[in-house]
Amino acid sequence: MKLVIGNKNYSSWSMRPWVLLKHFGIAFEEVKLRFDFTPDSAFYRELARFSPVGKVPVLIEDDGFAVWDSLAITEYIADRHPDLPIWPREVQARARARSLCAEMHSGYAALRGHCPMNIDADLAAVGQRLLATEPKLQQDLNRLCAAWSEALQASGGPFLFGEFSAADAFFAPVVMRVTRYSLPLPAVCQSYAEAVSAAAGVRDWISDALAERDFLDFEEPYRAQP
């Protein structure tokens, strides 16, 4: 099984299934493609071999069967490994976990748009400036903290549904955003962000991202700014 991903410093969508597979010890081959969104780039030409949508991540089975989109990949992994607690076992907890992942998948537009993932950067000053000028960013942060707090209170932590699950893998890139931009979190959410950052699969991804040192101008809108 292969997982096609983009640059680890930037590719939040790739991070989700990679972390999930790593955490649960599911063997896979990593295929990393360097981001290049110019027409007819090697990035797009290579992706065209695997997926009709031209985006990462893509999961490819040995027989060539491909699954794209991080949420679809997560569901596929869960179907292939029903013995593993990819999703919470309890029915309502599982439904809530899926709801939170779907909300992340389609929502938080201000957080994702104004705070692109950049693991190898200290963007605290940018975060403070954005909070002062982009009210929808604060709205997204408020909703994020409410969602995390509710799940953590119900489960007792340290992860959203007690043990690490797909929900935590889905929010791992969000943790990268709030920590790199130093967005303020209440204590319970700060503890959760620290637990996610310390989880083995997340820690491995961060280590790889920091070692990458492949900075792309179009992914670095803030690096030259104070």
N, C-alpha and C positions, 0 to 999 in steps of 0.2 A: 504494500500500500504506500502511495506517495502523497505528500501534501505540498502543493505548490503555493508559495508565499511570496510576499514582497520584502523590501528592506525592513529589517527588524526594528530599526530606530523609529520608523514612521508608520508601519502597516498595522493599524489597530485591528482591522478585520482579520488579518492573518494570525494575529496573536491569539485570538480566542480558541480556535480548534487546536493550534499547536500546543498551547498550555494545557488544554483538556487531555489531549493524547499523552503528553508527557506526564501529567499528574497521575493518570491511571495506568501508566506503564504499558500503553498500547504501542506496539512496534510500528514504525513508519519511516520512510525515507523522505528527508527534507529536500525539496527542490526550490531554491531561492532565485527569483528573477529580480534583477535590478530595475527599479522604477524608471521608466522613460515613457512619458505620455505623448510624445510627438508621433504624428501619423507614420505608420509603417516602421515603427521602431522594432528592435529585436524583442523587446518586452511583449508587444502585441503579437508579433509573429509567433513567438513561442507559446503564448497563451492560447492562440487560435488552435493549437494542436489538442488542447485539453477542454476548452470551454467556448461556447458560442457567445458569451457575454463580455469576454475580454477583461475580466476582473479576477483578482485573488481574494480569498483563497480558493483552491480547487482540490478536492480529494479524489484520487484516482486509484481504483482497485487494480489488481494484477491483470484482470481480463480487459482492462481499458475502460471500464465503467466509471464515469465521472460524476461527482456531486459538487455543485458550486453553491455559494452563499453560506456564510458562517452558521446561520441558524439551521439550514437544511443539513449541513455537514454534522452539526451537533446531534440532530435527530437521527441521522444515519448511524453515527457512532453508537448512540444509545440502543438502536435497534440491533446492531451487530453484536453488542456486548450487554445483553440483558442481565447478566450476573453482576455487573458493576453499577454502583450508585451514581450514574451520570446525572440523573435527575433524582430529587428526593423520593423516597419510597412511598410516603403517605400521600394519598390522592390529592387532598386540598393543597398541601405544601408543594406538590409537583405542579399543580395548576398555577399556583402563585409564582413559582419559579419561572414557568413558561411565560406568564404574563409580564414579569419584570424583564425577561430577555427580549420579548417582542416589543415592549415599550422602549427599551434601549435601542433596538434595531431600527425603529421608525421615529423615535422622538429625540429629545435633547438636542435640537438643531443648533441652538446658540452655543451650547457647550462644545459640541463637535466642530461647529464652524469657526468659532473664535479661538478655540484652544486645540489646534491639531496636535496629535501625539508626537512628541519629540523627546525621547527618553534621555538622550545625551545633551541636555540643555537645562540651564537654570533660568526659568522664565517667571520668577517671582514678581519682578517689577512689572512685567507685561500683565500678569494676572491682576495685580492691584489696579492698574490703569484700566483694564477691561471691566472690572467690577464697578469702577466709577463712571464708566461711559456706556455700558451695555446692560440695561436693566433686565433684559431677557436672560442674560447669563446668570444673574442672581436668582431669577425665577427657576431656571433649570437646576441650579445648585440646591435651592430649597426643596424642590421635588425629589432630587436625588437623595438628599439627607433624610427626608421623610420616608422614602421607600426603603432605604437601608435600615433606618432605625426601627421601623415596624417589623421587618423580617428578623432582625437581630433580637428584638425583644421577644418575639414569638418563639424563636429557636434557642435562645440562650447563647448563640455564637459558638465559636469565634467567627464562623462564616455565616453567610446569609441564612442557610438552612441547617446549621449545625456543622456538618461535615462539608468539605469542599465539594462543589457540584458544578454543573454547567453554568449556573447563575453566576458563580464567582469568576469563572473563566470569562464570561461575557462582560463582567464589570472590571476585569483586570486592566484593560486599556483606559477605562475611565479613572481608575486609581492612578495610572501613570499621568493622566492629565491634571487631576486635582493636586497631586504632589509636585509635579514639575512647575505648575503655575502658582503653587502655594495658595490655593483657594481655601478659605477657612472652613473647617469642619467642626461640628460638635464632638465632644470627647468620644462618644460611642462610635461615631463614623471614622474618627481618626484612628481608633484602635483597630477597626475593621480594615482600613486602608493599609495599616502596618502589617496585619495578618496576611492579607493578600500579597503584599510585596515580598513577604518572607516565605510564601508557599514555594515549594521546590520548583515546579514548572515555571512559575512567574520569575523566580530568581534566576533560573537558567536563561530565560528569554532576555531579561535585563542585562545579564552578563554578556550575552551574544551581541545585543544592541550596542553596548558600550564599546565592545571590541571592533565593531563594524567600521567605524570611522569613514563612512561613505556619505558625506554631506551633499545633499542635492539642493541647488539654489531655490528651485520652485517649492521645496518643502521647508525652507528656512526663512519665512517672512519676518521673524523677530530676531534672528541671531545677531544681526548688526545693530540692533536697537538697544538702548540702555534698559 
